[in-house]
Amino acid sequence: MIQLSDHFTYKKLLKFTLPSIAMMIFTSIYGVVDGFFVSNFAGDIPFKAVNLIMPFLMIFGTVGFIFGTGGTAIVAHVLGEGDREKANRYFSLFVYVTFTLGVIFAVLGIVFLRPIAVLLGAEGEILENCVLYGKIILLALPFLVLQFLFQSFFVAAEKPRMGLFVIIAAGVTNMVLDALLVTTLPQPYRIVGAAIATALSQFVGGVVPLVYFARKNTSLFRLGKTKFELRGIVRACVNGSSEFMSNISMSIVGMLYNIQLLKYAGEDGIAAYGVMMYVSFIFAAVFIGYSIGTAPIIAYHHGAENHKEVRGILRKSLLILVIGGVSMVLLAQLLAYPLAMIFVSYSEALMNMTVSGFRIFALSFLFMGFAIFGSGFFTALGDGLTSALISFLRTLVFQVGAVLLLPLVFDINGVWLASVVAEIMAVVFSFIFMAVKRKKFHY
């Protein structure tokens, strides 16, 4: 079994991170399957409604990423210092706080769901579908945030394969229920079936690891008694602020994209963008999974002051990201048409818009991995502010600027090009931060 304290070669690094990568890919795939059933069996109006309201719903899920990535870095660092009891106490604290916040945010989300949907431009049948779908999804929010939290902690617990098993179980639950409910319920209720399928899969993704860690197990952690430590919570929030910023920004930018697409391409633009988001999540999942997988290793060796190992992981990771980025761009160009066919084959005009847009948008995969890893790298080192700044620039500042300005010059193509420009700028700033911080962290 590979341990955090090991020396990591290319082979060992890839072997250790592979379950995390597979876990994120599978999470994205079952999201794609969900979109497939809604688009092809519930209809284009429910599909547009889901894509319109989803960025708002995902804002509330960010608490799971905050305590997942920020908390994992803290716990792994403490493990590197040799204090397993303190690490376990922090782990329990972060689980309890995350679930509590999930309940609070679920209530707030349900209260403000309709006015937010109206603010985003929903009206008529699309508005009613947004509210119907959103309320059901928000009921499962406490379990979704736990799922996000445990995705990171399974890696720190040296049980990445267990994390993959949980995600597969959640994904299969979603797929099977989609097939049963969305295809068999009467037409007006098919979006309800899709929401129930997603909500129950999130329940599985949150409850199974909760039960696992609550009982005696072979991992490094077990849920137990802890005390409320405001300092630990604040440290996790600061350290995980990059993931918070990234996910909040992505949701805000997603809403802005929808507004711009309504202006330049109408409701079809939202549908095309929805397809791109479903598909791009799979490609981005590789980078996110790799970042999640390497973060506890980096945090552990940083805590143990093994700077040579941290430096080696950084150099190996950069080469892996170059090869991965080039491969993904080539793959995306080849798969643009068949992937679009899965979702919108019922409309030739929408097909053409989706294919041409995705081929432009996919160029961002060449650069995306560096900024995602860069942000995760500083989170693992305990420098949450630098990590948050990279995420803030990448997912908000550069994206907003690009999506507002480029359509003025390139029309609808400017919307698709916005992500490419934003990722390029994010890479530049990520490397600047790495160069500036090199002496401080000895990598």
ABEGO torsion letter per residue (X at the ends): XBBAABBBBAAAAAAAAAAAAAAAAAAAAAAAAAAAAAAAAAEAAAAAAAAAAAAAAAAAAAAAAAAAAAAAAAAAAAAAAGBAAAAAAAAAAAAAAAAAAAAAAAAAAAAAAAAAAAAAGBBEAAAAAAAAAAAAAAAAAAAAAAAAAAAAAAAAAGBAAAAAAAAAAAAAAAAAAAAAAAAABBAAAAAAAAAAAAAAAAAAAAAAAAAAAABBBABABBBBBBBBBAAAAAAAAAAAAAAAAAAAAAAAAAAAAAAAAAAAAEAAAAAAAAAAAAAAAAAAAAAAAAAAAAAAAAAAAAAAGBAAAAAAAAAAAAAAAAAAAAAAAAAAAAAAAAAAAAAAAABAAAAAAAAAAAAAAAAAAAAAAAAAAAAAAAAAAGBAAAAAAAAAAAAAAAAAAAAAAAAAAAEAAAAAAAAAAAAAAAAAAAAAAAAAAAAAAGX
